[in-house]
Amino acid sequence: MKKMIIVFALAALTGVAAAASAAEKVALPKGFEKWEKSKQKMITDKKSLFYGAHYIYVDQKALKTYKSGGVYPEGSRFVVVNYTIKEEGGKPVEGKKSMVVLMKKDRRQQATGGWQFAGFSPDGKLSGLDPAKDCFGCHEKDAKATDYVISKYSDFK
């Protein structure tokens, strides 16, 4: 019996280690800058969570659903690149890159509606963003009817 408990404990620890290792392997997709790109969106309200300038990149797997609506296929990806705002000539303009966010359809991520969220620093390192607290709360509140995708294809025109 004692041997069986040890085996189960080791199996549980291995599972936790594998899950932690998988979480650490989240990375920005290579070449996302070549995906379809939105026009710049400038949010100047300093109270807004989305304060700053940003662009949205959508991969080919997500693009059809993004244009027409519906449920996104597994593996669909969005990358949002955020910039600070600076003043030039009395007008707000794009400043330095401040954050990059990945949203990837992953049915295993049940706590976040079947999407994996990850935040990155401007140089591409994981930021420690809490997917449920920092991302999914807004997506769940504002975009449940659109498979949790807040932006619209009209942002690209």
Steps between C-alpha positions, in 0.01 A plus 500: 500500500781737594668428165175581316464835681856591402429410136185716499684788667778483240246487218322807641828691535597406144164627375542830684854538369385427145221757527740761637748418226229535232402839644862615482521404132251766392670721246405761247444344158792558266411726208170626644588843359423355153142404597205721408541823699239747623522871461634679804253544783575789734332504842576831674278449806752448779236315706461236229667162537591540132665842534764537229539417134469143379487274198331161472652216296279206396630169364348325196328237712296766684444740210192339340311488831623848590344633178173305516442414867453168676716271707874518433685185398747345743839668472367839377734778613489872558793717604449855627798735514455798733691828500509794739370837388718807471417854394633650177377837387216483751374170360520149646730271301640150541783478750712204609379140490362421845350150485410214268208264565425159348152347485494143368199269472579201723207291621712375795486850652153459653550766768538761224225395260716268290761769427859528613604855590861604552659840550854587395738787564606710198800269452283185490548365853199369693360778717325296769157621391221308674285362214181465702523825696677732255351378171204268511289709739453768232470251214231309687308817585531675161525223241331177606280513187803525269696203641674741741666709227449869583629665183316501168624457146379856436803608712709400199345745255 
